[in-house]
Amino acid sequence: MSETNGAEGADQFAVLPSGTTICFRDLGDKADPAILLIAGLGEDLTFWTDLFFDSLVARGFRVVAIDNRDVGQSTFVATPPPALWRQIAARPRGDAYTLADMAQDAVGALDCLGIARMHVVGRSMGGMIAQTVAAAAPDRVLSLTSIYSTTGSKKVGQPALSTMRLLAASPARTRTAAVRAHLRLTRHIAGTGYPIDDAEEAAVAARGWDRSAGDPAAGVARQVQAIQRSGDRTAQLGRITAPTLVINGDRDLLVAPSGGAATVQAIRSAQHVVIPGMGHHIPRALVGPVTEYIAQHAARVGEGGSHVRIS
């Protein structure tokens, strides 16, 4: 494995034994407990926003955020994306990678940094990857926080029909179209209590488009396929021993709140926070509360969290 030498907050790269290259950013005091951030479907690491990073660093964390494979500056896989009919029928190609492969990518990036144990936070698909890390590498995980995610069971966490119609639209092929699509979807799924800032969201989407090292539409299709190929992970979640916090809103139209409830039920002793009015988004107004929940959860763990600052 290798790592580029870069300034704090700059893109750096871990070349893994699998041949996959994972882009990451490393922020904060290296003596502070490490927290790994894993973003959702089609989101690069910048979708967490600088405000989110700064809030965690201020609370006493060393923050490592990664681009998952097939997004941002990480490797875009060479295999063809699944056809639309395969995505609709949940019939992944035989060469599809899985959430377990993506979890290995995340751990590999931390190996590159020499981080033995860390707090793991993931949202949406990133929550699924974080859950998989906690189940497959329990000795590496101090705590797990799963944000508006689910178990993979088809009985829970399903998107609303109105959301499915938006997701079925033709993928954006230009920067302008990508920004418009992001605004349209985010307005729909952000919940009722926390309106989005159109200018901020447009900047997030534009930055994500500019950072993409490959075809975003193909990358998203392969990530969807990874979720589908991984199937129902409820039994796997039952093997998680790390202290777990599950956060979701009660107005989520992308991953129904039943997904969070099922995650809590699957992971013994998991704690559950439901934020009224929150949807499938962490707007500026929720950055403080969400990072505070994460910090409090890490502080309860003890090891690696003893000097986390909470308000």
C-alpha positions in Angstrom: 0.0 0.0 0.0 1.1 3.5 -0.6 0.0 7.0 0.3 0.6 10.4 -1.2 2.1 13.0 1.0 -0.3 15.9 1.1 -1.4 18.8 3.3 -4.2 18.3 5.8 -7.5 18.2 3.9 -5.9 17.5 0.6 -6.7 14.4 -1.5 -4.4 11.5 -0.7 -4.5 8.0 -2.1 -4.1 4.5 -0.8 -3.2 1.8 -3.4 -4.6 -1.5 -2.0 -3.4 -5.0 -2.7 -6.5 -5.6 -4.7 -5.3 -2.9 -7.2 -8.1 -0.5 -6.1 -7.0 3.0 -5.3 -9.0 4.8 -2.6 -8.9 8.5 -2.2 -9.2 10.0 1.3 -8.7 13.1 3.3 -7.2 13.1 6.8 -8.0 16.1 9.1 -7.4 17.0 12.7 -4.9 16.2 15.4 -3.3 12.8 14.7 -3.2 12.1 18.4 -7.0 12.3 18.6 -9.3 9.3 18.3 -9.9 8.5 14.6 -13.3 8.6 13.1 -14.0 7.2 9.6 -16.7 8.8 7.5 -18.3 6.7 4.7 -20.7 8.6 2.3 -23.7 7.3 0.6 -24.7 6.2 -2.9 -23.1 8.3 -5.6 -21.6 10.7 -3.0 -18.0 11.6 -2.8 -16.3 12.5 0.5 -17.1 16.2 0.0 -20.8 15.5 0.4 -20.1 15.4 4.2 -19.2 19.2 3.8 -16.5 21.2 5.4 -18.8 22.2 8.2 -19.4 18.6 9.2 -15.6 17.9 9.1 -14.9 21.0 11.2 -17.5 20.2 13.7 -16.1 16.7 14.4 -12.5 18.0 14.5 -13.6 20.7 17.0 -15.1 17.9 19.1 -11.8 16.1 19.4 -11.6 13.7 16.4 -9.1 12.9 13.8 -11.4 12.7 10.8 -10.7 10.4 7.8 -13.2 10.5 5.0 -13.0 8.3 1.9 -14.3 8.2 -1.7 -15.9 4.8 -2.1 -14.9 2.9 -5.3 -16.8 4.2 -8.3 -17.1 7.8 -7.0 -14.9 10.8 -6.6 -11.1 10.3 -7.1 -11.2 6.6 -6.2 -10.9 3.8 -8.8 -13.8 3.5 -11.2 -14.3 -0.3 -11.8 -13.7 -1.5 -15.3 -16.6 -3.9 -15.5 -19.7 -2.8 -17.4 -22.5 -1.3 -15.3 -25.7 -3.4 -15.0 -28.4 -2.7 -17.5 -31.5 -0.9 -16.2 -33.6 -4.0 -16.3 -31.1 -5.7 -14.0 -31.3 -2.8 -11.5 -35.1 -2.9 -11.6 -35.3 -6.7 -11.2 -32.4 -6.7 -8.6 -30.5 -9.2 -10.8 -26.9 -8.1 -10.5 -24.2 -9.2 -13.0 -22.0 -12.0 -12.0 -18.9 -9.8 -11.9 -20.5 -7.3 -9.4 -18.6 -6.3 -6.3 -20.3 -6.3 -2.9 -20.6 -4.1 0.2 -18.0 -6.5 1.7 -15.5 -5.4 -1.0 -16.2 -1.8 -0.2 -15.8 -2.4 3.5 -12.3 -3.9 2.7 -11.5 -0.8 0.7 -12.3 1.4 3.8 -10.2 -0.8 6.1 -7.4 -0.8 3.6 -7.3 3.0 3.6 -7.0 3.0 7.4 -4.2 0.4 7.2 -2.4 2.8 4.9 -2.6 5.4 7.7 -1.6 3.0 10.4 -4.9 3.4 12.2 -5.6 0.2 14.2 -9.0 1.1 15.8 -11.5 3.8 14.9 -15.0 5.0 15.3 -17.0 4.3 12.1 -19.8 6.5 10.8 -21.7 5.9 7.6 -24.8 7.3 6.0 -27.2 5.6 3.7 -25.2 3.1 1.6 -22.2 4.3 3.7 -24.1 3.1 6.7 -24.4 -0.3 5.1 -20.6 -0.3 4.5 -20.0 0.8 8.0 -22.2 -2.0 9.4 -20.2 -4.5 7.3 -16.9 -3.2 8.6 -18.2 -3.6 12.2 -19.4 -7.1 11.5 -16.4 -8.3 9.5 -13.6 -6.5 11.4 -14.8 -6.2 15.0 -11.3 -5.7 16.4 -10.9 -2.5 14.3 -14.1 -0.8 15.4 -14.5 1.2 18.6 -18.0 2.3 17.8 -20.5 2.3 15.0 -22.9 5.1 14.0 -25.4 4.2 11.2 -27.2 7.2 9.7 -30.5 6.8 7.7 -29.5 3.3 6.6 -31.0 -0.1 6.6 -30.4 -3.9 6.8 -30.9 -4.9 3.2 -34.2 -6.7 3.9 -36.7 -6.0 1.2 -39.4 -5.7 3.9 -38.0 -2.5 5.4 -36.3 0.7 4.4 -37.8 0.9 0.9 -38.1 4.2 -1.0 -41.4 5.9 -1.5 -43.0 5.5 -5.0 -42.6 9.3 -5.5 -38.8 8.8 -4.9 -38.6 5.8 -7.2 -40.0 8.0 -10.1 -37.3 10.5 -9.5 -34.6 7.9 -9.4 -35.8 6.4 -12.7 -35.0 9.6 -14.6 -32.2 9.4 -17.2 -28.8 10.0 -15.5 -27.2 13.4 -15.9 -24.6 13.8 -18.6 -23.5 17.3 -17.9 -22.5 19.4 -14.9 -25.6 21.6 -15.1 -27.9 18.6 -15.4 -26.2 16.9 -12.4 -26.8 20.0 -10.3 -30.4 20.2 -11.3 -31.0 16.5 -10.6 -29.3 16.8 -7.2 -31.5 19.8 -6.2 -34.7 18.0 -7.4 -34.0 14.9 -5.5 -32.6 16.6 -2.3 -35.6 18.9 -2.1 -37.8 15.8 -2.2 -36.0 13.6 0.3 -34.7 16.2 2.8 -37.7 16.0 5.1 -40.2 18.6 6.3 -38.4 20.2 9.2 -35.2 21.4 7.5 -35.4 23.1 4.2 -32.3 22.9 2.0 -30.1 25.8 1.0 -30.2 25.7 -2.8 -26.9 27.6 -3.3 -25.1 25.3 -0.9 -26.5 22.2 -2.4 -25.8 23.3 -6.0 -22.1 23.9 -4.9 -22.0 20.4 -3.4 -23.3 18.8 -6.5 -21.0 20.8 -8.8 -18.0 19.9 -6.7 -18.9 16.3 -6.8 -19.2 16.4 -10.6 -15.9 18.1 -11.0 -14.1 15.6 -8.7 -15.4 12.5 -10.5 -12.6 10.5 -12.1 -15.0 8.4 -14.2 -18.6 8.1 -15.4 -20.9 9.0 -12.5 -23.9 7.2 -13.9 -22.0 4.0 -14.4 -20.5 4.3 -10.9 -23.9 4.7 -9.3 -25.3 1.7 -11.2 -22.5 -0.5 -10.0 -22.9 0.8 -6.4 -26.7 0.0 -6.5 -25.7 -3.5 -7.8 -23.3 -3.9 -4.8 -26.2 -3.3 -2.5 -28.4 -5.7 -4.3 -25.8 -8.4 -4.5 -25.2 -8.2 -0.8 -28.9 -8.9 -0.1 -30.4 -9.1 3.4 -27.7 -8.6 6.0 -29.8 -8.9 9.1 -28.0 -12.0 10.3 -24.7 -10.4 9.7 -25.8 -7.4 11.8 -26.5 -9.7 14.6 -22.8 -10.4 14.9 -21.9 -6.8 15.5 -20.4 -6.2 19.0 -19.3 -2.6 18.7 -21.4 -0.1 20.6 -23.9 1.1 18.0 -25.9 4.3 17.5 -28.6 4.4 14.8 -29.8 7.9 13.6 -32.6 8.5 11.2 -35.4 11.0 10.6 -39.1 10.3 10.6 -39.7 11.9 7.2 -37.3 9.9 5.0 -38.6 9.2 1.5 -35.5 7.4 0.3 -34.7 4.9 3.1 -38.0 4.6 5.0 -37.6 4.9 8.8 -38.4 1.2 9.1 -34.9 0.6 7.9 -33.5 2.3 11.0 -35.9 0.5 13.3 -34.9 -2.9 11.8 -31.2 -2.0 12.2 -31.7 -1.3 15.9 -33.6 -4.6 16.3 -30.8 -6.6 14.5 -27.9 -5.1 16.5 -28.1 -6.0 20.2 -28.0 -3.1 22.6 -28.0 -0.5 19.7 -29.3 2.9 20.7 -31.8 4.7 18.5 -32.2 8.4 17.8 -35.1 9.6 15.6 -35.0 13.2 14.6 -38.4 14.7 14.0 -38.7 16.4 10.6 -35.4 15.0 9.3 -35.4 13.2 6.0 -32.5 11.7 4.0 -30.2 14.6 4.4 -28.0 16.4 6.9 -28.5 20.1 6.2 -26.5 22.9 7.9 -29.0 23.1 10.8 -28.5 19.4 11.7 -24.7 19.3 11.5 -24.4 20.4 15.1 -27.0 18.0 16.6 -25.8 15.0 14.5 -22.1 15.5 15.3 -23.0 16.0 19.0 -24.8 12.6 19.0 -21.7 11.0 17.4 -19.3 12.6 19.9 -21.5 11.6 22.9 -21.7 8.0 21.6 -17.9 7.9 21.1 -17.3 9.3 24.6 -19.4 6.6 26.1 -17.2 3.9 24.6 -14.2 4.9 26.7 -11.2 3.6 24.8 -10.3 6.0 22.0 -13.0 8.5 23.2 -11.8 9.6 26.6 -10.8 13.1 25.4 -13.6 13.7 22.9 -15.1 17.1 23.5 -18.8 17.3 23.9 -20.9 20.4 24.6 
